[in-house]
Amino acid sequence: MARKDSITWFMMGIAQILIGEAIIEAGTSELMGTMIQWSGGGSLALGIYFLLFLARHEGEFSEVYNKAEKTIISTDPATGRKELVDSSPTGIKAVWYAVPVVMTFIGMLAWLVG
């Protein structure tokens, strides 16, 4: 949970910083561009928060929070208990992580170069 959320916050933060920079360069409103960039910095801070703090306490959240998308209910033959099993192939899971990470990395490079 925490790692997925932090990737989303990092992407939003980088996008806000790039949008703010584009607004400033276009000469529209320097104050508005600066405020959007500060907001992007706040989004990056939230990404760090989700990555560090919630990742440490992920065991507590996994017992309470259950995301049932793309899961199937199966019965354990040994115990007879029903459990949710994620039926997504490993390749699909890797793509869902790789695409946002690559987009964030490209955005950070564009921000550093610009």
N, C-alpha and C positions, 0 to 999 in steps of 0.2 A: 504494500500500500504506500509506504512512505517514499520509496524510490520512484514510483510512477508519478506521484504528485509533485515531487521535486523537479522532475524533468519538465513537467508542464509549466511550473513556475519559472524555471530557467528560460524556457522558450518565450514565455510572455514577457519576461524582463528584458531579454535581448531585443525582442521586437519593439518594445516601447522605447528603448534607448535608441534604436535605429530610426524609428519614426520621429522621435524628438530631434535627433540630429538632422534629419531631412527637412523638418519644419524650420529649424534655425538656418540651415544653408539656403533654403528657398527665400528667406527674408520675410516670411509671413509674420511671425510673432516670436521674438526671442524668449519672452516670458513663458508663453505657452509651451514652446519646445523644451525649455529648461524644466518646467513642471512635469512634462511627460517623461523626460529623462530621469528625474528624481523618482517618479512613480515606478519606472522600470528598475531603478536601484532597489526600491522597496520590494518589488516582485522577486528580484534576485535574493534579497535577504530572506524572504519567505521560503524560497527554494532551499537555501542553506538550512533554515530551521527544520523543514520537513525532512531533509536528508539526514541531519545529525540527530536531532532530538527524537523525532518519531521513529527513526530506524533503531535507536537504542531500546525503545519501548514497543517494538513491533510485536513481540510475543503477547503483551497484554491486549493489543488491539486485535490480533488475529483470533483470539478466543471470542471476542464480542462482535467484531465486524466480519461479515461474511458476504462477499460479492458473488452472487450466484449466476453471473453471466457465463454462458458457454460451459456449464457444468452439467453433469448427469448424476443421478442418484444411483448408487450401486450398493449392493448388500455384501458385506464381508462374509465369506463362507465360514470362516472359523468362529466368529463371534455372533453373527446374525445382525449386527448393527448396520444401519443405513448411513452412508457417508457420501458427501459431494466430491466428485472427481472431475478435474478439469480435463475436458476431452480435446482441447486444442493441440494440434501438432507443435512440436518444439520449434520448427522453422517459423511458424506463424507468430509464436511468442517472441522469437528473436527479432523478427521484423518490427513488431510493435514497440520494441525497445530501441532498435537500431535507427529507425527513421527519425524519431524526435532527437536522439542524441546527435546524429549527423547534422540535422537542421540547426540545432543549437550551436554546434561547433562551427558550422559555416557562418552563422550569424555573429559569433564572437570574433571570427577572423575578419569579417567585413567591418565590424566595429573597431577592431584594433588597427586595421589598415587605413580606415577612413579618417 
